Each structure stands twice: as C-alpha cells, then as structure tokens.
C-alpha cells in the first residue's frame, strides 16, 4: 500500500541522531511531532511524490497518486516495469533519454503522458533527483499533472521546422526548373516537373494546415454518427480496391456520447480507415469495432478499433508512426496517423497501435464517454 513520504523530514533527524547518539530520544520525539504535518502536507500537494531504487522499483509513493494521475498505488509499488506499462510507446524514448541525464547529472525532468487506470492519458511534468539517504543511493521523483488542452493545442516547433524544410526543398526545385523554362524551351519534361512541384507544395501546405488546426466548435457528439460518416465516405474506395470493410459496433455505443468536435473526430477515424486500406491488398479485410467500457470508478470510455490484415509495421518503426512527416510509404507525407493522434489528444483521448510485420495492424482510439438517453443502431 502507499506510504506517506515523511522520510524527507525524517532523514534530517536520522543525520542528527548519527552525529549525537545521546540525542536519540530527543530527535525521535521531534520526528513524531513533524510526521503528521508532513503527512498532511504530502497528501494536499498538487503532485505525486515517490521514492525508488536504482532499478526504478518504487518503494514509497504518496497516497494521492490515484486522485491526481489515476493509477492505483499497488500497481506501482515494487514494479520496475510500470514505466513501460503506463507510458505510451512514443513517449518512452523521451523518458529513457532523460534517465540517461539522471545517471550523469543527478537530476532530470521530462513532459510526457501516463496511462491512467481508465486507459486514458494524462500529461504530466515529471522530475527525478538522485540522493543518498540512510547510506543508500536512491531516486526521488515528483509527478505534476498538466492540463491536456494546453499541452496539445500548440504545434511543436520541431514539427514546424521539418515542414519548412520540406517546403523549402520543393521551392528550391521550382527555382531550378523555372531557370530552365526561361531559356525559352517549349512544352517539355521540365514544365511537367514544374507543375508536379507546384502541386506537391500545395498538398504539403494543405496537409499541414489540416494537421495544425484546433477545435472550433465543441458539443455532445454521437459516436455512431461519426462512424457512419467515416464508413460511408471510405466505403467506395474499399469496394474499388477489393478490400472488405466489416463493422462490429456494439449497441452500448448508442447509449454513450463524447464531448468534442465532430469534424476532427470524423477526420481521425477516416484517416485510420484510409491508412488500413492502403496497407491491405485486394482480397484482404479491415474491421471497424466500437463499444463502451464501464469502469469501477463510475466512469466510461469509448473504444474504437480499426484492424487490418495488411502488411504490418516493423517493430523498430512503431515508436515513430505518430511522428509528423514520418512515413515508410512512397509519395506520402506522413501526416495521416499523426493527425489522427493529435485530434484524439485534443479530446483527452489516446491512440494506440500494435502491429506484426506481415500479419496486420490494430489501431485503437480510447475517448472519455458521457452517457446519454439516445440509442441508435449503426
């Protein structure tokens, strides 16, 4: 069970005892006097405090851990693998790099997500510091929950930089071709390349504009309508390619809704269907699953899954699939999955992916749900 982190105060008392053996009774009395206020303080702080060893096995954690980040203390104590279980794959590299800094500098910090008991993410500011207490080197950590909206509304400067670089390459090509055209050549291969470069530049600009947009209108949204719209939009493309699209939507979905932007949610689902279609050969199958899961704490989450029987994704590429402009496909910009992930994050949800090369891919959307009195059949 969770233990109050009063050792921050008691360690000082132990040092005093070590330096003055005759003062043991006096300092123990003082320690008892400060213990309860320290407990109260740790419980009321807007952060989670914990202590772990060099193997990252947590030995103590403040009792407010579930209230603040939605993780039960029993799932953290003594489990060194909780980082892999609770931190999304694409955030693990950030945390791993920071832990290297911890080994070399003695302290480190990072902003990342933690998966709560509900399956939904929460953004946190996480800091670590190595100290020596009771003659042993330990690590103390502090986790401060952040507001999701403030974290994902802005576009990362690195993304903008990569976009400008890509666009600059296109315009550089334009300049070279224009110089050739100015020499008075009639219709030629150069003019064709020029036209292609112009169209590519326009596509990049439009794609990035779509990616960087934020919600403009939020309301209670019926997820069955979102799925129906995405399904109808993509159905003809599946028929044309010869890929079956099967839907398995639970009746429970009709009794729950989400609070969000219907346009952004439809774009996210449509992008996942498009990605699955492109990965699946003719004769293959794509499934769309949806249901609502009720949790122990009276909350509910909506889960939408797109499962394909396509080519799958290499293990070493999975951590990058939601990175803007990352793609393994020819003539693709690498914004479809990252756009879907961003739009789901804007709704306090998360996008998860599992894949096996040569066997297929499963992408899961998890969103906070609100119950409604409506019931609709898909």
N, C-alpha and C positions, 0 to 999 in steps of 0.2 A: 504494500500500500504506500501511498505518498507520504513522505516525511517532511515536516516543516524545516526550511533551511535556516536554522538558527546557528549553524556552525560558523557562519560569517562573524558572529559576535563571540561565540564560544572559543574559536581558535585563538583569539586575542587573550582570553582568560587562561587558556592552556599554556601559552607562552609565558604568562606571568607566573603561573604555578611552577613551570620548569626553572625559572630564574630564582624563585623564592619558595623552596619546599615548605617553609613554615607558614606560608600564606595560603595553603590549600583550602582550609576551612573558610577563610575569608573570601577567596575568589569563587568558590563553589556557591556561596551564598549570593554573591554578586551575579553569577551566571544565572541562577534561578530567578533572580529579580528581573533580568533583562530578557529571559526566554519568552515569556508570554507576550510582552510588547513586540518582540521580534517576530513571533508567530503571527500576530495580528497584522503587523506591517507587511510581511511576505504575502499574506492572504489578500490584502487590499491593493497591492501594487498592480498596475495595469500591464504586467509582464509575467512570464513564466521563468522561474529560476530553477536550475538543476545542476547536479554535480555528477561527473563521470570519470572513469579512469582513462589511461592512455589507449585502451582498446575501444573507447567510446561506449562502454557499458554504463548506463546511468544507474547510480546507486541511490540518489535522492532527487526528488522533484517537488516543487511547491504544489500545495493542494488545489490551487486554482487552475490547474492545467486544462481540465475539461471545460471549465467555464470560458476560458479565453481562446483556446485553439481547438477544442472539440475532440481531444484524444484522451482516452482513459489512462490514468497513471499506471495501471497494471500492464498495459501494453508497452510501456517504456522502460520500466524498472528491469535491469539485468539483461536487456535485449539489445545487442550491438547492431542487429540488422534492422532496427526500426527506421533508420535513415533511409535504407533502400525501399522499405515498405511504405513509408509516409511521405517521401519526397518524390515528385514526378521525375521520370527518367531524364527529361530535358533539363531539369534543374540540378540534377545530381553532379554534373560536371562542374557547375559553378561552386557548389559546396565542396567538392573534392579539391578543387584548386585552392579554395580558401583555407582548407585544413592543412595544406602544404605550408601556407603562410603561418598558420598557427604553430607548426613544428619549428619553423625557422625564426619567427619574430616573437612568439609567445602570446600573440593575440591576433584575432581576425574577426571579420564581420561580413555578412552577405545578406542580400534580399532574395527570398525565394518563396516557394509555396510549400505548404504542408497539407496532406490529405487528411481531412477530419474523419471521424467515425462514420459520418453520413456518406462519405465518398466524395464530398465537395471540397474544393480547395480554399485555403485562406492564405493570403500573402502575409509574410512575417519579416521583420528585421531581426536577424539572428547574429549574436556576437559570442565569441569564446575568449577565454583567458586562461593561460596555464599558471598555476601557483603551486607552492609547496606548503602543505598543511599536515600537521601531525607527522612530519618527517617523510611524507609521501608526495610525489608529484601528481597532481590531479588537474582536471579541467573543469572550470565553471562556465556555464552558459546562461544566456539571457535571450528569451524569445518575446518579441513585442508584436502583437497582431496589428496589421495595417488595413486600411480601407481598400477593398478590391478596386473600386472605381477609380481612385486616384492613381493606382498603380498601372492600369491598363489603358486609360484614356489617351495618354500621350504615346507617341511613336518613338521607339528607341532611336537615339541619334545614329547608332551604328547601322540601323536599317536604312535611314535616310542617306547615309554616306554610300552604302552599297548601291542604292538606287541611282544616285547621281553619277556614280562611276559607270554603271551600266548604260545610263542615258548618254553620258559623255562619249562612250565608245561608239554609240550609234551616230552621234553627230560628227565625230571625227571621220567616220566612214563617209558621211554625207559630204563633208568638205572635199575629200579626195575625189569622189565621183563628180561633184559639181565642177571641179577644176578640169576634169576630162571633158565634160559636156561643153564647157566654154570654148573648147578648141573647135567647136563647130561640127561635131560628129552628128550624123542623123540618128534615127532610132537605132539603138544598139544595146548590147548586154549591159553597158554602163547605166543607161537610163532605166533599164529594168531593175538593176540592183538599187539604184537611187529610189525608185518607187517602193521597193521592199523595205529599205531602211527607214523611209518616212513612215510607212505603215507600222513597222516594228516600234518606232519611237512613240507613235500614238497609242499603240497597245500597252506599252510599258507605263505611259502616263495614266491611262485609264485604269489599269490594274492597280497601280499604286494609290490612285485616288480612291478606289474601292476599298483597298486594304486599310487605309488610314482614317476612314470615316468613323464617326462615333454615332451613337444613337441619337435620333432627333425626336422620337415620339415613343413613349413607353405606355403600355396598357396591359390589361389582363388578356393573355393570349391562349387560345385553344390550340393545343399542340396537334390535334388531329387535322385541323385546317392547314397548319404549317406542313405536315407530312403529305397531305393530299396535294397541296400546291406544288411541292417539290417533285412528287411522284408523277403528276400529270405533265409537268414541264419536261422531265427527262425520259418519259416512257417511250416516245417515238425514237429517240436515239438508241435505246436498248433494243427495240424491235429491229431497227435498221442494221445494227451490228450483229444481231442474232444472239444476244445475251438475255437470259430470263431475269426478270425483276420480281421477286416474291416479297409480299408484305405480310408480316405477322404482328399485328397491332393488338395489344391486349385491350379488353373492354374497360379495364381500370383507367386507361388513359383518358377516357371520356369524362371521368369524374374529377379530373385534376387539370389545372392550368398552370402557366408560368407568367411571371411579370416581366415583360420585355418588349423589344422592338420586333414586330412580326417580320419586317423586311430583312433585318440582319439574321434572324433565326432561319428564315427560308433560304437565304444565301448560303449559310453554313451547311445546312442539310443538302442543298443542291450541289455544293462543292464536293461533299463526301461521296454522293452518288456519281458525280462526274469522274472523280478520282478512281472509284471502284470500276466504273465502266471501262476506263482507259487501261486498267490493269488486267482486265479479264478478256480472254479470247472468245471468239464466236463459239457457241455451244456451252459456254460457262454459265455460272449463276451468281447473282447478287441478291442478298436478303436484307430486308429492312425490318428490324424488330423494334418494338416500343412497348414499354409498360411503366407502371408506377410502383415504387417500393416504399412501404411504410417502415419507419424506424422506431426504435424503442423510446426515443425522446419525443414522440408525437409529431415528428417532422416527416415529410415525404420528399422523395426525389424522383424525378422523371429520368428514365434511362432509354436512350435511343441508340441502336446499334446498326451499323452498315457492315455486312460481312460479304466478302467476295472470294471466289475460287481462283483468283488470278495468280500472277507471277510471284507475289510476296515481296518483301523488302529485306535486304541484307541486314544482319544484326548490327553491324558497325554503322549503319545509316539511320537506325531507328531514333537515336538521340537527336538527330538533326532534321527530322521530317517536318517539324513545326517551325523551323528557322526560315524566315523570309528569304526568298531567292535561292534556296537550296532545292535542287532537283536532279534526278538521275535520268529524266526524260528529255529527249531531243526536242528542241523548239518549244519548250515550256519555260515559264518564268519562275516557277517555284513559289507561287503565292496562294494557290488554292487551299492547301491544308493549313498553312499559317494564317490565312484569312479566316478560315473556319474556327481555328483555335482562338484567335483574337476575339471574334464575335461571341463565342461561347464564354470566354473570360469576362467580357463586358456584362454578361448576365450572371456573374458569380458562379459559373459552372466550370467544367473542365472537360477536355478532350483527351481520351486515352487511346493508344494504339498498341496492338500486338500483331506480330506477323511472323510467318515462317516462309523462307525463300522457297519458291516452287509449290507452295501449298495454299497461299492466300493470306488475306489481311482482315482484321476486325478492328473497327474504329467505334468507340463508344463515347456518347455525349451524356454527361450527368448534369442535371439542372435542378435547382430548388423548385419544388412544386407547391402550389396552393390549391386546396380542394374547392370545387365548385359544384353547383347543383345540376349542371348540364350533363347530358350524356349523349354522345353521338357515335354512330358507327362509322368506321373508316370505309 
